[in-house]
Amino acid sequence: MGDFENREREEVHSKKVRAGKRTYFFDVKATRSNDYYITITESKKRLEDGVFIKHKIFLYKEDFEKFAEGLKETVDYIKANQDVVEKRYEFSETPEVAKAAADDDDFSFDI
């Protein structure tokens, strides 16, 4: 087991977000010294062979604010320059409820 695996220590909290053909995992993990950090993983099934391809970024707490500001600024730019209709994939919702949720363009990334 290399140094990289040792850094990915205990999983403290996990949030799974299904978004069409992709799934995002927001995981809170703890280092050996019990410092929390976030891993954000995108998982997508490759069509040709069905293998799940994963891309992961690590987000450390000293970067939370700058990351959130950068993401919000980028999303706001797109929303100001193009129509954005967010899709909701919760299967329990009726189409009317899903449409109402998609019409709500209040995007918040407060920490």
Residue, then its C-alpha position, 0 to 999 in steps of 0.5 A: m500500500g503506497d503513500f497515496e492510499n494512506r492519505e485516503r483515510e477514514e470516510v466520515h460522511s458521504k453524499k451521492v448525487r445521481a445526475g443522468k448518466r453520471t454520478y457524483f460522490f461528495d465524501v468527507k474523509a479524515t487524515r491520520s491527524n483527524d483533519y477533514y477534507i473533501t473528495i469529489t468523484e465523478s463516475k460515468k459508465r463507459l458505453e463501449d465496455g460498461v466499465f465505470i470511469k472515475h475522476k476525483i479531485f481533493l478539496y482541502k479545508e483551507d481552499f473551501e472558500k476560494f473553491a466555492e467562490g470560483l464555482k459560484e462565479t462560474v455558474d453565475y457567468i453561465k446563467a447570465n449568458q445562457d438559459v440553464v434548465e437544471k434537470r432533476y433526476e429523482f424518480s419519485e417526482t411527478p413531471e410537474v414537480a420536477k419542472a417546478a424544481a428545475d424552474d427554481d434557479d436559486f443556486s447557493f453554495d454557502i459553506 
